């Protein structure tokens, strides 16, 4: 089968299929006469497995570890279940407080903000994760992070939302053969690389301070230009 046929069968775009190949998750045969990739039924099966695991939020590095026999499916899912359950608990706290405010309050100026801030503070002591407002000025707050970033990279494509960020982080991990786990997906994601926890920040080029996709050209990235990776020493995110 050619890639267009595989695209129809699996529902995975040609671009993604080629990316999975570059990441080492797939190795289709190349015919010597034309050098075109020819995909077997086994390749299609592998792509469907990749699609299923990615839909569940499993990182590419973990999928590769499963394929290579370095990680069992059960071990992998156990790790992600712990993460998802924790995220669910955190969301339940936020949903509960939002629901309470929605039911009881109609006017922000008359609301007892101290009461609700105390509720948040108490929940955070119990492990709940509310938005850390340090992120509102994180690029200026040098004391919030170590003085020097651990590493950095330039995204292949503009990062305009959380899913863009996820794709670029997975590409970075695949290129550098690192195990990636997303702890918290946001525009300031908290991740684990090879067992170490990091915070990722974006730097916007000074030439453009607003996202406008029509300006994106093939050879230029006018979105966030660099991803800086800092070691998370605070454990407060």
C-alpha positions as CSV (number, residue, x, y, z in Angstrom):
1,X,0.0,0.0,0.0
2,X,1.1,3.6,-0.6
3,X,0.9,6.3,2.0
4,X,-2.4,7.8,0.7
5,X,-4.1,4.4,1.1
6,X,-2.8,4.0,4.6
7,X,-4.0,7.5,5.4
8,X,-7.5,6.6,4.4
9,X,-7.5,3.2,6.2
10,X,-6.1,4.5,9.5
11,X,-7.4,8.1,9.6
12,X,-3.8,9.3,10.3
13,X,-2.4,12.1,8.1
14,X,0.6,11.5,5.8
15,X,2.5,14.1,7.8
16,X,1.9,12.3,11.0
17,X,2.8,8.9,9.5
18,X,6.1,10.3,8.3
19,X,6.7,11.8,11.7
20,X,6.1,8.4,13.4
21,X,8.6,6.9,10.9
22,X,11.3,9.5,11.8
23,X,10.6,8.9,15.5
24,X,11.4,5.2,14.9
25,X,7.9,3.9,15.6
26,X,7.4,2.6,12.1
27,X,9.7,1.1,9.4
28,X,7.9,0.7,6.0
29,X,9.7,-1.1,3.2
30,X,11.1,1.0,0.3
31,X,10.9,-0.6,-3.2
32,X,14.2,-0.4,-4.9
33,X,12.8,0.4,-8.3
34,X,11.1,3.7,-7.2
35,X,12.1,4.2,-3.5
36,X,8.5,4.8,-2.6
37,X,7.4,3.6,0.8
38,X,5.2,0.5,0.7
39,X,3.2,-0.2,3.7
40,X,2.2,-3.7,4.8
41,X,-0.7,-4.9,6.8
42,X,1.7,-5.1,9.8
43,X,2.5,-1.4,9.3
44,X,-1.2,-0.6,9.3
45,X,-1.7,-2.6,12.5
46,X,1.2,-0.7,14.2
47,X,-0.2,2.6,13.1
48,X,-3.6,1.7,14.6
49,X,-1.8,0.8,17.8
50,X,0.0,4.1,17.9
51,X,-3.2,6.0,17.2
52,X,-5.0,4.2,20.1
53,X,-2.2,4.9,22.6
54,X,-1.8,8.5,21.4
55,X,-5.6,9.0,21.9
56,X,-5.1,7.8,25.5
57,X,-2.4,10.4,25.9
58,X,0.6,8.0,25.9
59,X,3.8,9.8,24.9
60,X,5.8,8.7,21.8
61,X,8.8,7.7,23.9
62,X,6.7,5.4,26.0
63,X,5.1,3.9,22.8
64,X,8.6,3.2,21.5
65,X,9.7,1.6,24.7
66,X,6.7,-0.7,24.5
67,X,7.5,-1.6,20.9
68,X,11.1,-2.4,21.9
69,X,10.1,-4.5,24.8
70,X,11.6,-2.2,27.4
71,X,8.2,-1.3,28.9
72,X,5.1,-3.5,29.1
73,X,1.7,-2.1,28.2
74,X,0.5,-2.7,31.8
75,X,3.4,-0.8,33.3
76,X,2.9,2.1,30.9
77,X,-0.9,2.3,31.6
78,X,-0.3,2.1,35.3
79,X,2.0,5.1,35.2
80,X,-0.5,7.1,33.2
81,X,-3.4,6.1,35.3
82,X,-1.7,7.5,38.4
83,X,-1.2,10.7,36.5
84,X,-4.7,10.9,35.1
85,X,-6.3,10.1,38.5
86,X,-4.3,12.9,40.1
87,X,-5.4,15.3,37.4
88,X,-9.0,14.2,37.9
89,X,-8.8,14.9,41.6
90,X,-7.3,18.3,40.9
91,X,-10.0,19.1,38.4
92,X,-12.7,17.9,40.8
93,X,-11.6,20.5,43.4
94,X,-11.7,23.3,40.8
95,X,-15.1,22.2,39.5
96,X,-16.5,22.0,43.0
97,X,-15.4,25.5,43.9
98,X,-16.5,27.0,40.5
99,X,-19.9,25.3,41.0
100,X,-20.2,26.7,44.5
101,X,-19.4,30.3,43.3
102,X,-21.8,29.8,40.3
103,X,-24.7,28.8,42.6
104,X,-24.1,31.3,45.4
105,X,-22.7,34.5,43.8
106,X,-24.0,36.9,41.1
107,X,-21.9,40.0,41.7
108,X,-18.1,39.9,41.8
109,X,-17.9,43.2,43.8
110,X,-20.2,41.9,46.6
111,X,-18.5,38.4,46.7
112,X,-16.4,37.5,49.8
113,X,-13.2,36.9,47.9
114,X,-11.3,36.2,51.1
115,X,-13.5,33.3,51.9
116,X,-13.0,31.6,48.6
117,X,-9.2,32.4,48.6
118,X,-9.0,30.6,52.0
119,X,-10.9,27.7,50.4
120,X,-8.4,27.5,47.6
121,X,-5.4,27.8,50.1
122,X,-6.8,25.0,52.2
123,X,-7.4,22.8,49.1
124,X,-3.9,23.4,47.8
125,X,-2.5,22.3,51.2
126,X,-4.4,19.0,50.6
127,X,-2.7,18.6,47.2
128,X,-5.2,20.4,44.8
129,X,-3.6,22.3,41.9
130,X,-5.2,25.6,41.1
131,X,-3.7,28.0,38.6
132,X,-0.4,29.5,39.9
133,X,-0.6,33.2,39.1
134,X,3.2,33.4,39.1
135,X,2.7,32.4,35.4
136,X,1.0,35.7,34.8
137,X,4.4,37.4,34.8
138,X,6.7,34.4,34.6
139,X,9.0,35.9,31.9
140,X,9.8,38.8,34.3
141,X,9.9,36.8,37.6
142,X,13.5,35.6,37.6
143,X,13.1,34.4,41.2
144,X,10.5,31.9,40.3
145,X,12.9,29.7,38.3
146,X,16.6,28.9,38.4
147,X,18.8,31.5,36.9
148,X,19.8,29.4,34.0
149,X,17.7,27.1,31.7
150,X,18.7,23.5,31.4
151,X,18.4,23.4,27.7
152,X,16.4,24.9,24.8
153,X,15.2,24.1,21.3
154,X,13.5,25.8,18.4
155,X,10.1,24.4,17.5
156,X,9.6,23.0,14.0
157,X,6.2,24.8,13.7
158,X,4.6,27.8,15.5
159,X,3.3,27.0,19.0
160,X,0.0,28.7,19.3
161,X,-1.9,26.4,21.7
162,X,-1.4,23.6,24.1
163,X,-1.6,20.9,21.5
164,X,1.0,22.6,19.4
165,X,3.2,22.6,22.5
166,X,2.6,18.9,23.1
167,X,3.6,18.0,19.5
168,X,6.8,20.0,19.6
169,X,7.8,18.5,23.0
170,X,7.2,15.0,21.7
171,X,9.4,15.7,18.7
172,X,12.1,17.1,20.9
173,X,12.0,14.0,23.1
174,X,12.0,11.6,20.1
175,X,15.0,13.4,18.5
176,X,17.0,13.2,21.7
177,X,15.9,9.7,22.7
178,X,14.4,10.9,26.0
179,X,11.4,9.5,27.9
180,X,8.7,12.1,28.1
181,X,5.7,12.3,30.4
182,X,3.4,15.3,30.4
183,X,2.5,16.1,34.0
184,X,0.5,19.2,33.2
185,X,-0.4,20.3,29.7
186,X,-0.7,24.1,29.3
187,X,1.2,27.0,27.7
188,X,3.7,26.6,30.5
189,X,3.8,22.8,30.7
190,X,5.2,20.8,33.5
191,X,6.9,17.7,32.1
192,X,9.1,14.8,33.1
193,X,12.2,13.9,31.0
194,X,14.1,10.8,31.9
195,X,12.7,10.9,35.4
196,X,13.5,14.6,36.1
197,X,10.7,17.2,36.3
198,X,11.0,20.4,34.3
199,X,9.0,23.6,33.4
200,X,8.9,24.8,29.8
201,X,8.6,28.4,28.8
202,X,8.2,30.1,25.5
203,X,9.9,33.2,24.2
204,X,8.0,35.3,21.7
205,X,10.1,37.1,19.1
206,X,10.0,40.9,19.5
207,X,9.0,41.4,15.9
208,X,5.6,40.0,16.5
209,X,3.6,40.1,19.7
210,X,0.3,38.7,18.5
211,X,-0.7,35.4,16.9
212,X,-2.0,35.8,13.4
213,X,-1.7,32.6,11.4
214,X,-2.0,34.2,8.0
215,X,1.5,35.6,8.4
216,X,3.1,32.1,8.9
217,X,5.4,31.3,6.0
218,X,7.1,28.1,5.2
219,X,10.6,29.2,6.1
220,X,9.8,31.5,9.0
221,X,8.3,30.8,12.4
222,X,6.5,33.9,13.7
223,X,5.0,32.1,16.6
224,X,6.8,31.5,19.9
225,X,10.4,31.1,18.7
226,X,12.2,29.2,21.4
227,X,11.3,26.7,24.1
228,X,13.3,27.0,27.3
229,X,13.4,24.0,29.7
230,X,14.1,24.7,33.3
231,X,14.5,22.2,36.1
232,X,11.6,22.4,38.5
233,X,13.1,22.9,41.9
234,X,10.0,24.5,43.5
235,X,7.6,21.5,43.0
236,X,4.8,24.1,43.4
237,X,3.5,24.2,39.9
